[in-house]
Amino acid sequence: MMDGERNVERGRLFQRRRVCRFCTEQVPLDFKDAPLLRNFLTERGRIIPRRTSGNCMRHQRKLTVAIKRARSIALLAFAEER
């Protein structure tokens, strides 16, 4: 049996590490770009963690600050209604 087959039997699949979107595409991170920031929020309005989004540490920190700034000037909601 190969290693990949053993992982499938145990129920764990190897998932490729996501790359930072801001590093690869050179997308500017700005708090006024609400549609871009909404991609990194859950339906409830929580910030998606770095391990899920695939951002590097530097851009995840900048993203968090941008989301908080956008919330404070009412471009983004603090929490979505149920």
CYANA upper distance limits for C-alpha pairs under 8 A (distance plus 0.5 A):
  1 MET  CA      5 GLU  CA      6.92
  1 MET  CA      6 ARG  CA      7.48
  2 MET  CA      6 ARG  CA      7.06
  3 ASP  CA      7 ASN  CA      6.93
  4 GLY  CA      8 VAL  CA      6.97
  5 GLU  CA      9 GLU  CA      6.85
  6 ARG  CA     10 ARG  CA      6.93
  7 ASN  CA     11 GLY  CA      6.87
  7 ASN  CA     12 ARG  CA      5.85
  7 ASN  CA     13 LEU  CA      6.50
  7 ASN  CA     14 PHE  CA      8.18
  8 VAL  CA     12 ARG  CA      6.22
  8 VAL  CA     13 LEU  CA      6.35
 17 ARG  CA     54 GLY  CA      7.62
 18 ARG  CA     53 SER  CA      7.93
 18 ARG  CA     54 GLY  CA      5.16
 18 ARG  CA     55 ASN  CA      8.20
 19 VAL  CA     24 THR  CA      7.97
 19 VAL  CA     54 GLY  CA      5.96
 19 VAL  CA     55 ASN  CA      7.04
 19 VAL  CA     56 CYS  CA      8.20
 20 CYS  CA     24 THR  CA      6.83
 20 CYS  CA     54 GLY  CA      5.95
 20 CYS  CA     55 ASN  CA      4.67
 20 CYS  CA     56 CYS  CA      6.00
 20 CYS  CA     59 HIS  CA      8.40
 21 ARG  CA     25 GLU  CA      6.35
 21 ARG  CA     26 GLN  CA      8.15
 21 ARG  CA     27 VAL  CA      7.92
 21 ARG  CA     54 GLY  CA      8.20
 21 ARG  CA     55 ASN  CA      7.08
 22 PHE  CA     26 GLN  CA      5.73
 22 PHE  CA     27 VAL  CA      5.58
 22 PHE  CA     28 PRO  CA      7.64
 22 PHE  CA     29 LEU  CA      8.06
 22 PHE  CA     55 ASN  CA      8.00
 22 PHE  CA     59 HIS  CA      7.43
 23 CYS  CA     27 VAL  CA      8.05
 29 LEU  CA     33 ASP  CA      8.24
 29 LEU  CA     62 LYS  CA      8.05
 29 LEU  CA     63 LEU  CA      7.51
 29 LEU  CA     66 ALA  CA      8.12
 30 ASP  CA     66 ALA  CA      6.89
 31 PHE  CA     37 LEU  CA      8.08
 31 PHE  CA     66 ALA  CA      4.91
 31 PHE  CA     67 ILE  CA      6.80
 31 PHE  CA     69 ARG  CA      6.78
 31 PHE  CA     70 ALA  CA      5.85
 32 LYS  CA     70 ALA  CA      7.08
 32 LYS  CA     75 LEU  CA      7.94
 33 ASP  CA     37 LEU  CA      7.00
 34 ALA  CA     38 ARG  CA      6.59
 34 ALA  CA     70 ALA  CA      7.84
 34 ALA  CA     75 LEU  CA      6.91
 34 ALA  CA     76 LEU  CA      7.27
 35 PRO  CA     39 ASN  CA      7.36
 36 LEU  CA     40 PHE  CA      8.07
 37 LEU  CA     41 LEU  CA      7.57
 37 LEU  CA     63 LEU  CA      8.11
 37 LEU  CA     66 ALA  CA      8.40
 37 LEU  CA     67 ILE  CA      6.94
 38 ARG  CA     76 LEU  CA      8.36
 40 PHE  CA     47 ILE  CA      6.52
 40 PHE  CA     48 ILE  CA      5.93
 40 PHE  CA     53 SER  CA      7.68
 41 LEU  CA     45 GLY  CA      5.87
 41 LEU  CA     46 ARG  CA      5.82
 41 LEU  CA     47 ILE  CA      5.16
 41 LEU  CA     48 ILE  CA      6.00
 42 THR  CA     46 ARG  CA      5.75
 42 THR  CA     47 ILE  CA      6.98
 42 THR  CA     48 ILE  CA      6.90
 43 GLU  CA     80 GLU  CA      7.42
 44 ARG  CA     79 ALA  CA      6.29
 44 ARG  CA     80 GLU  CA      5.58
 44 ARG  CA     81 GLU  CA      8.08
 45 GLY  CA     77 ALA  CA      7.55
 45 GLY  CA     78 PHE  CA      6.76
 45 GLY  CA     79 ALA  CA      5.21
 45 GLY  CA     80 GLU  CA      6.18
 46 ARG  CA     79 ALA  CA      7.85
 47 ILE  CA     64 THR  CA      7.87
 48 ILE  CA     52 THR  CA      7.12
 48 ILE  CA     53 SER  CA      6.84
 49 PRO  CA     53 SER  CA      6.72
 50 ARG  CA     54 GLY  CA      6.04
 50 ARG  CA     55 ASN  CA      5.99
 50 ARG  CA     56 CYS  CA      7.68
 50 ARG  CA     57 MET  CA      7.87
 50 ARG  CA     60 GLN  CA      6.84
 51 ARG  CA     55 ASN  CA      8.02
 55 ASN  CA     59 HIS  CA      6.69
 55 ASN  CA     60 GLN  CA      6.14
 56 CYS  CA     60 GLN  CA      6.52
 57 MET  CA     61 ARG  CA      6.75
 58 ARG  CA     62 LYS  CA      6.94
 59 HIS  CA     63 LEU  CA      6.36
 60 GLN  CA     64 THR  CA      6.63
 61 ARG  CA     65 VAL  CA      6.88
 62 LYS  CA     66 ALA  CA      6.64
 63 LEU  CA     67 ILE  CA      6.62
 64 THR  CA     68 LYS  CA      6.72
 65 VAL  CA     69 ARG  CA      6.66
 66 ALA  CA     70 ALA  CA      6.60
 67 ILE  CA     71 ARG  CA      6.64
 67 ILE  CA     76 LEU  CA      8.04
 68 LYS  CA     72 SER  CA      6.74
 69 ARG  CA     73 ILE  CA      7.03
 70 ALA  CA     74 ALA  CA      6.64
 70 ALA  CA     75 LEU  CA      5.53
 70 ALA  CA     76 LEU  CA      6.13
 71 ARG  CA     75 LEU  CA      6.25
 71 ARG  CA     76 LEU  CA      5.17
 71 ARG  CA     77 ALA  CA      6.34
 71 ARG  CA     78 PHE  CA      6.51
